[in-house]
Amino acid sequence: MVPGAQVESLRLGFPARVRHAGLGVVRSPCCATSGGCCPCGAFTQGAASQRFGARCTLMNPTIPTSVVQVDWSREAIRSGEWSPGKRLLRSIRDYQRHSGARLTARAARGWAVLRHRFWSAVAGADIPLNCCLGGGLLLPHPNGVVIHPAAQVGPNCLIFQQVTLGTRGRPGAPVIGAHVDIGAGAKVLGPVRIGAHAVVGANAVVLDDVPAHWVAVGNPARVLQRR
């Protein structure tokens, strides 16, 4: 990865390179070409199993661990819990994890597709199976959530109802950094970069980049520094 791209990865909260136990060095190309997302939020060649998420160690020690450490408990489904958002995410994780050509993998992907269609209808959400979604994503009220297939969402984000991550008249989709909270009804449109730990207020329409740790509010959104 070129130095400029590495700096961009750090600003958004994505690790430029990670090492998985038993997997060696994994680089981070776009998920659109890899077909899956690393459990720690980096975009990797192929869908890595969730069980490696807790054992990721960064190749670059300058990246804060808090930025990329995934809290998988946020997506855990308790016994008897309804939670359409979590179950929709589980179907997406299962689909991306079973990327092999074996009969068992193909069967598992087919079952994941059926579950994805069911929970998409129940939740009223449009989140494609091939989305780049970092681990620890929270969808407490998934109704009306629309995520473009080319959009990228970092680890430990929070997305409320009626949120759209999409395009607008020109190529490019949003890239959301780690630990970003997006309020109800917000729209993030076009090739917009949202920095790590930023907040997008309810009903905001974001058309420009938001720096890490800043807040975007209004229509069109203006960027404010946190107090």
Buried (B, 14 or more C-beta within 10 A) or exposed (E): EEEEEBEBBBBBBBBBBBBBEEBEEBBBEEBBEBBBBBBBBBBBBBBBEBEBBBEBEBBEEEBEEEBBBBBBEBBEEEEEEEBBBBBBBBBBBBBBBBBEEEEEEEEBBEBBBEBBEBBBEBBBBBBBBBBBBBBBBBBEBBBBBBBBEBBBBBBBBBBBBBBBBBBBEEEBBBBBBBBBBBBBBBBBBBBBBBBBBBBBBBBBBBBEBBBBEBBBBEBEBEBBEEE
